[in-house]
Amino acid sequence: MTIPTEMTNPAELIQFRHLGFENFDYQVLGVILGRLALAAILGGVIAYRPWRYFMHWYFERTESGAQILIAVAGALMTSVIGNNVALAFGLVGLGGFIRFRSGIKDPREAGVMFLMIGIGMACGIGRMPVALVAVGSAFVLLTVLDIVDRNRRSVGRRRIRLAGVPQPREFEPRLRHLIGRHATIRGSKINVRRDEVTVDIYGDRFSSAGEILDLLADDGVEFQGDVSCEEI
């Protein structure tokens, strides 16, 4: 098959319409923007969970923002893919180059991530009834789970780290014994190379490094290293 001579000019082969503006329509643009906006709004209801403000809970706002972005990304992906199976496999292949690591503290948040993807995809394909039902069901379910789990969440989780310990193997049992009088110990770790001892606890008894130093001083321990107490 030969190409006609009038079609061999690159200037004629590549035209402005090949950029994709030949199907540009303000109504279509409005529909896409509306779907993305609804995905963000519905995702925000679940991500920030308004009832947590009344429970006086602490939660990661950056994590909530990431969940909203995931919902919007799900809507965008479905808008781009449509019914094109080849394009769907292509996006999956490109996603394989991305190494996604997330330090999710609460395993429940992993389920919320999948929920956000479902809400975003439903918005992206225009299945608003499905998206609304999903948000309503999640709203009720997460509220019940948060209320049931309120007692566990009301207890603070903290990590006490002591660096510069001369003999960490011998110091760790003594530290656990002292802290265990005032808080529930989740676990401990010894780093011999760094002369460091770490103890994770439940409870609000200790909120500063000074309280740890006072506890050691009351027991007759003169510690000269670094002490940190942080919420986890």
N, C-alpha and C positions, 0 to 999 in steps of 0.2 A: 504494500500500500504506500503510495507516495503522498507527501504533503504538498498541497498547492503552494505555488510560489508566493501567493499573496498572504499566506499564513506563516511564512518563515521569518518575518520581521519581528524581533523580540519586543519592539515597542507596541506592536499590535497584539502580540500574544498576552502580554502582561498589561492589564488595564486596572483602573481604579476599582472597578467592581469586583476584581478578584480578591480584594482585601476583606471581603465579607460584608460590605455595606450595601450589597444589592438587595438584601433582605431586611434592611434596617427599617424598623417601624416603631414609632413612639408608643403605640399601644402595647406592642410586645415588650418593649423596654419597661413600660410601667408595670406590666404583669410580673416580669422577672424581679424588678425592685420590690414590688409588693410581697412576693413570695419570700424573698430574702429577709425583708423587714419582719414578716410574721414569724419566720423561723427564729430570728433574734429575740422577738418579744416572748414567744412561747417558750423558747429555751431559757430566757432570763427568769421566767416564773419558777422554773424548776431549779435552775442553777443557784439563784440567791435565796430561794425558799423563805418568803417573808415571815413565816411563823417563827423562824429562828431568832428574829429580833426580840420577840416577846419572851423567848426562853433564855435570853441573855447568853447565847452561845458564841463561842469564838470559832470562826471558820476562815479558810483561806480565800480571800477575795480574788487573788490571781487564779486560783483553781476554778472559781465560778466564771471568771472571764474566759478562761480557756474552754469551758463547756459551752458557752454561748458561741464561740468561734467554731466549735465542732458542729453545732447545729446549723450554722450558716454555711459551713463548708459542705455539709451533707446536702443541703438544698441546692447549692451551686453545682455540685457534682451531678446530681440527677438532672439539672437543667442542661448541663453540657452534654451528658451522655445520651439522654433521651432513650430511643429504642435501638441505638447503634451498639450492637454486641461487640463488634471489633474495637470500637472506641472504649468500651468498658474494660476489655482486657488490656488495652493499651494503658489506661490510667492505673490499673492494678500493677502492671509491670513497672511503671514509673514510680509508683508508691513503694516498690521493693527496694529502691535505692535510698529511701529515707529510713534512718534508724531512729525510731521513736522510743524514747525512754521517759517514763513518768514516775516520779516518786509519790505514788498515791498512798496516803497515810491510812485512809479508811477503805477497806475492801468494797464497801458499799458504793463508793464513788466510781469504781470500775463499771458497775451496773448502770450508774447514771450516765456514764459516757456512751454506752451502747444505746440507752434511751434517747440521748441527744441526737445521735446519728439517725435513729428511726424517725424522730420528730422532724429533723431537717429534711430527710428524704421525702417524707410525706408532704411537707410544704413545697419542696422543689417540683414535685409532679402534680401539684394542685389538689392533692387529697386532703383538703382541710378538715372534713369530718373525722378522718382517721387521726390527724394531728391533734384536734381538739379533744377527742376521746382519750388519746394517749396522755395528753397533759392533765386532763381531769382525773384519770385513773392514777397517774403517778403522784398528783397532788395529794389525793386522799391516802394512798398507800404510804408515801414517804412521811406524811404527817403522823400517821399511826405508828410507823416504825420509830420516828424520832421521839414521840411521846413515851413509847415503851422503853426506849433506850436512853431516856433522859437521865436516869440515875447514874449510868455508867459514864455518860458524857460530862456530868457535873463534877466528876472527880478529875482533877488535873493530872496530866502526865508530864513528868519532868525528867531531865537527864542531868545528873551531877557528874562532873568530870574533874578529876584531880590530876594534875601534871607535876612531874618532878618528885614522884614518890620514891624514896631510897630503895625500899624493898616491897614492890607491889604485890608479890605473892603472899606475903605475911600481912600486909596492910589491908588487903581486900576483905578478908573475913571480919576483921575488926570494924571496918567501915560499914559493912552490911549489918553487923549487929547493932551499931549505934543508930543508923538510919532506920532500921527495922522497928525500933521502938516507937517511932512517930509516923511512919508511912509504910505502905505496902510495896514491897520490892518486886519489880517485874523481872529483873535480870541484871547481870553485871558482866563486865568485860575487863580483862587485864591485857595491857600492851607493854610487854617487858622491854621492848626496844626503846620505847619512848618514856619508860617509867611512868605509865599512866594507868589510872583506874577509873572506870566508868560504871555508874550505877543508875539504872532506870527505875523510877518509882511512880506509884499512884498516890495522889494526895496533894493538898495545898499547904502542908506544913512548912515546906521550904520554898522560898521564892527568890532568894538572893544568895550569893556566895558568902556574904558575911554571916548568915545563919549557919552555914556549914562550918565555918571557922569557929564560931562560938560553940557549936556542938562538940567539935574536936577539942577545943580548949577546956570545956567543962569536964571532959573525960581525961584530961591530962596529956593530950597530944599536941605538941608544938609543931605545926605544919608550916613549912616555909615556901611551898611550891605554889603553883597557880590553881585557882579554883573557879569553876563556872557552874551556873545553874540555869538551865534554859528549858523552855516549854517545848514539847515535841508532840 
